[in-house]
């Protein structure tokens, strides 16, 4: 094939800032070594998706040719600040034309930030078509300082706090989600715009559901679910199980325990690639808590967590082998930390209007109060004892939560409890109710000094603005009086807002 030669100005590809990574020393030795390996692999790749996680937990990306990515490795990639400014319905929630009170000067005018790839996350996607790789990046301001609105940066800081205490947090992912079959219909652009999502994908249930763990129920979706499981294994994810839950086409996917930072990266990769592969097969996967579909049951994200000593390699929560209903004093202190921050951090584990549908008495396996018990799935904190495998399971989360913020918030709260010692467990308050609405959770978040310590003032302010915008749009829709079948039912607004994107 003969093609024209095009003039190029300079020796770079016009991306990022020249030698940005080297100038500011943004990689450690492991990342630098990984970058050398990535350079060798690029000959086998056509395109690279350069990805970061926005405040809502969605993957935002740019796709570049492999030869351009060689420059991105050195220079980073310029990205618009837009994903930090829009709420879940793409309404502008953070004023970028004036000082919006967030405290990030580079947001004025919606200026670019620089995304620096983390070479350790580079991997080729197992899909047909052009050979495409995926790489996660870290956000930086143009002066080389870490971006204060970076969710991945929050978790990195929390993990560093554990490392300073010679501790390492371990996370297990247990995620419920819905598999539905696409039935055609419009593409979803009717009436949408800034602050209004278009019609949700038109789908049908894949089976009747309500036969928990029935092998025949799983087999009815195995033609889709089994290839999805194989894809996750090809991605290198530590898949533990696929199973059928209660609702029609409601599946649960679990992963073996991972270090906390890896778990968050895995959650983002899992959700993104699963949704995309389902769409390619004519299906729609949704991590929305409770879709507005007949007989659907809420989905949750249960976060299993323990802490290991980096000096001894031992699980801090273990209390003897073979003891039933046992957890160490350190484990009880960790739980006390989780309970103390449960209400004010609920916004980070349940960040949508729809997520609070699940935290209701009619759903007996979802928590409603700030409490803990051994082997009790109705409690907020379920303790699973078993010697070296002893760990706690926080059952509050919704599947579409930002993985970096959800995990970081629980680790931060748990570490507060650990550092406070036995007194924290002894001072645990009587069970209080969990927030029942996004607005109630937002009020608790705004009143929290610990939330600002965790996130930093800029991100805490930004999240509050994003969630205020989301809640206000929902309240306005409800006040307009559109038809609803009954109080408590999932609204058409929620289904449009979350079912497709999440």
N, C-alpha and C positions, 0 to 999 in steps of 0.2 A: 504494500500500500504506500502510495506517495502522498506526502503531506507537506504543507508549506512550513518554512522555517519562520519563527516569530522572534522578534528582537526582545531581549530581556535586559532590563537595566540593573547593573550590579550583579554580584555573584550569589545573592540570596534569593529567596522566593517571595520576598515582600511580606513576611509574616512575623508577628511578634516584635520584640526589641532586640537588636543585635547583641549576641552573647549575653543575654539576660541571665541565663542560668549560671554561667561562670562568674559574671560580674558580681552577683550577690551571693554566690556560694549556696545555691538552693538545694543541692543534692548531697546526701551523705554518701559514704563509700559504697554501700550496697546499691544505691540507685545509679551511681556512676558506672559500676560494673554491669548492672542490668542494661544500661543504655548501650553499652558496647555490644551486648548480645542482641539487642533489638536491631541495631544497625545491620547486623549480619542477616537477620530474618527478613528485613524489608525487601530483599530481592524476591521473596516468595509471596509478596502481598501487593495488591493493586491499590487499595484504599485503606485509610485509617480514620476511624471515628474518634475524635478527641472529645472527652465527656467530662462533665462535672455534675454534681448533685445540687439542685436548687433548694431554696428553703422549704419547699413543699415535699421534697423527697423524690422529685422527678428528674430523670436524666436529660440534661441539655447538651447538645453536641454540635460540632462542625465536622464535616467529612472532607478529608484532604487526600490528594494522591500521595503514594508512598514516598516519592522523591521530595515532595514538599514537607512531609513529616520529618525527614532528616533535618531540615532547618528548624522545624517546630521543637525538636529535641534540644536545640541549642538556644533558641530565641523565645520559646513559649509561643502562645497563640493569643491574639487579641480577641476578647469577647465583649459584647455589649453588657451593660449593667442591667438590662431589661428584666432578666429572671429574678433579680432582687427587688424589683419594683412592683411586679404584678401579683395580685392575689390569685386564688385558685380558678377564678372565672376570667382571668386576664384583664381585670380592672386595675387601673393604675392606683396603687394604694400608698405609695411613697412619693411625695412631691419631689421631682428631680429638677424643677426650675427654681426652687427656693430652698432655704435651709429647713429641711423637714424634721430636724431634731434627732436624726439618726447618728450624726457625728462622723460621717464619712464624706470628706470634701469631694472625692472623686465621683460621687453620685450626682453632683450638680451637673446638669446638662447631659446626664446619662452617659458619661464618658466610659471608655473601655477600661477593663482590667486585663491582666495577663494571666492566662492559664498555663501552668507549667506541668507537662506530663510527668506522671510517676511511672518510670520505665518498668518497675516491678509488676505493674498491673497490665502490661501489654499482653494481649492474646488474640489469636485468630478466631473469628466466629465461625462455627460449623453451619454454614448455610450455603445454598446454591448461588450461582451468579459470580460477580467479581469477588476475588479473594479479599475479604475485608477483616481488618483487625479493630480491636477496641482498646482504648487506653484511658484510664482515669487521670484527672489532673488536679492540682491544687491551685487555688486562687491567690493571686498576689496583686497588691497595688502597684502602680507604675514605678514607684520608688523602691520596689523590691521587698517591701514589708508584707507579711502575711495579711490577707484580706480579712478584716474583722467580721465580715458576713459569711465566712466560709463554714459550712456545717462540718465538713471533713476536718477542718482545722480544730473545731471544738473537741471532737473525739480524740484527736491526736494530743491535745493538751491534757485531757483527762488521763489518757494512757500514760503520759509522761509523769503525772502526779503519782500514779500507782508505781511506776518504775522507781521513783525517788524513795518510795517506801519499801523497795525490794519485793514488790508484788506484781502479779500479772493477772488481769481479769480474763475469764474464759466465758464465751457466749455460745449458747445453742439456739438455733432458730427453729421455731415451730409456727408455720404460716398457713392459714386457711384462705381459700380463694375460690372464685366461681368460674367454671368452664361453661360457656354458653355457645350455641350455634348461631352464626350470623344468617339472617334471612333476607338480606338485600335491603331495599329501602333507600332513602336519600343519603347522601354522604354526610349530612349534618351541618350544612352551612346556612340553613334557613333561619334567618332572624338572629344570627349570632353576631358577636362583635366584642368590643372591650367591655367586659363586665357581664356578658351573657353568653353562655355556652350554647352551641347549636343542639339540635335533637340528639339524644343518646343513640348509640347503635341499636338497630332493631334486631332482636335475638329471640330465640326460643330455648326452653330448657332441654337438656340432653337426656334426662331421665326423670322419673317421678321423685326420687330421693326418699328420705325417711326410712331407710334401712341401714343404720349406722354400721360401717365396716363390712357390709355385705359384699362378698366376693363378686357376685353377679352384678352388683351395682358398679363396682370398679371395672369389671370386664366390659360393661356397656359403653365405657369411654376409653377402653384400653387402646383402641386404634389411634387415639390422639395422645392419651396420657403416657403410654409406653415410649413413643418417640420423643416426647418432651423430656421424660426421665433420661433417655439416652443422650439427648442434647445437653442436659445439665452435666452429665458425666463427661461428655466431650469438652465442655468448658472447664473441666477440672474441679468443679464444685464438689464438696464432700457430701453428696446426697446420702441420706440415711433411709428415707422411706417416702412412698406415695401411698395415700389411702383415701377412701371415700368417706366423707363426713355425712352429716345428716341431711342437709338441704339438697335440692335437685342439682346435680352436677357440682356440688360443693366438695372440693378436694383439699387435703392437707398435705403439705410438703415439709419434711423435717430434714435438718442437716446435722452432721456430727459436730461436736464442740470445736470452736475455733478461737483464736485470739481475737480480742474485741474489734480491733481495726479491720482485720480480715473479714469478720462476720458482717460488718456494715457494708464493706465493698461487695461481699457476696450477695447480700440482700438486694442491693441496687442492681447488680448484674442479673440476678435471678428474675426479679420482677420485670425488668426491661426486656430481656431476651424471651421470657415466657410469653409476654403479651405479643411481641412481634412474631414469634413463631406460630402462635395460635392464629393470628390474623392471616398469615400466609396460608394456613390450612383451612380457612373459611370459618374459624371460630373466634370468639372473643373471650379473653380472660380478664376478669376484673377483681381488683383488690379493694374495691369499695366495701365498706362494712356490711351494709344492708341495702341491696338494690331494690328498686320498686318493681318487683316481679312477683307473681303469685307464689305463695308458700315458701319463699326464700327465708332462710334462717341467717342470723348475723354471723359474720366471720370475725375471728380474732387473730391477733399475733401474740403468742406466748413467748416471753423472753426468758430462757433458762440461763442462769448465771452462777458462777463460783469464782473464787479467788485463789490463786496458787502463789506460794512463796517462791521467789526466784532463787533463794539461797538453798532451800531444801527440796524444792520440787513437789512439796506436799500441798494437798488441798486444805486451806484454812478452815473450811466448814466441817471437815470430817470429825466425827466423835466416836472413835472405836469401830471395830469391824463387827458386823452382825447385829448391831443394836438397832432396834426398831424405834421410829419416832425420836431420832436423836440428831442434834446439830450442836456444834461447838459454841462456846461463848462468843467467839469472833463472828460466827454465823448469825447469832442472835443480835449482835451489835449492828451487823450489816443490815439485817432486816429492819431494825429500829430506824436506821437511816432512810431506808425506802419508805417506811410508813410516815416518817416525819415530813417528807417532801412529796407525798403522794398527790395531795390536792394541788399544790402549786406547780408541780411538774406534769400534771395530767395533760396539759396543752401540748406537750412535746411527744406524748405517746398516743394521744387521741386528738389530732389537730383539726378535725372537720366537724361540721354540723352533724353529718350523718353518723359519725362514730359514736356519738352519745346515745343513739337509739339502742345500742347493745347494752349499755350500763343501766339496765332497768330490771325491776323485780321479776317481770314475766320471763326473762331469760335466765334460768336458774344456774347455768354454768358460766355466767359472766359476773364479775364482781360489782358490788354496789356500795361497799363500805371499805374503809381503810383498816384491814385486818389481815391476820395470817393464821394458818393452821397446817398441821401435817397432813399430807395426802388428801386435800379437800379442794376440789375443783370449783367450788363456789366462793372461795376466799380470794382476796386480791393477791396475796403471796401464798403459794402452795410450796411446802417444803418436802422435798424428796430425799429421804435419808437412805444411806447405803454405803457406809464406810467411805472409801476414797472417791466415790461418785456422788456424795452428798452435794446437793445444790438447791437453789431456790428458783422458783418459776413465778415471774410477775405476769399476771393474766390480763392486765389492763389494756394492752396495746391494740390498735387497729392496724390491719395489714398494710394500709397505704401510708403509714407514718414515715417521716424522714428517718432512715435507719441510723444516721450519725447522731442526730439529736436525741432520738429515743434511747439509744444505747448509752450515749454520754450522760444523759440526765439520770439514768438509774445507777450507773457506775459512780457518778459524782455523789449522789445521795448515799449510796452504800459506803463509799469511802468516808464520808462525814461520820457515819455511824461507827465504822471501824476505828477511826481516830479518836472518837469520843470514848470508846471503851465500854465496859459493862454498864456504866451509868446510863448510857443511851438506851439500852434495852430495859433497864429498870424504870426509866422515866417515860416509857412509851405511853401516849395518851389513850384514852378510851376510843373505840372505833368511831370515826366520823364518816358521814356519807361522802362518797365520791361526787364530783361535779356531775350534774345531769344534763347540762347544755354547754355548748361551746362558749357562750357568753359568761357563764358561771366559771368555767375553767380559765377564761381570759382574765377575769377579775382576780382570781387567785394567783395567776401568773404575774400580773402587774404589781401585786402587793408583795411579791417574793424578792427578798434581798439575795437569796441563794441562787435564784434564776439569773440575776445579773452577774453574780460571781462566776457562774458556770459559763454563760454565753458571752459576757462582756456587754457593756451598755449599748453599743451600736446594734448588735444582733438582737438583743432583748427588745430594743425599741422598734427595730424593723419588723420582727415577728409580731409584735403587738399591733402594729399598723396593718400588716397583712391580714391578721385574723379579725381585727375590728372591721375592716372593709368587707370581709367574707360574711361575718355575722350581720352587719348592717344591711347588706344586700338581701340576705335571707329574711330578715325582719321586715324589710320593705315589701318583699314579695308576699309574705304572709299577710301584712296589713292591707294589701291591695285586694284581698278577699277572693283569690282564685278557688275553684272548686276543690274540696278535699273530702274524702269519704268519712274520716273520723280523726279526732285528735290523736296524735301518736303515730298515725300512718306516715310512711315515707312519702315525701312530697315529690311532685314532678320537678320542682326546682332542684332538689337534691340529686335526682336521677340524671338530670341534664348536667349538673355541675361536676359529678364525680364518676359516673359509671364508665364513661368513655376514656377520660384522661388517666384515671387511676385503675 
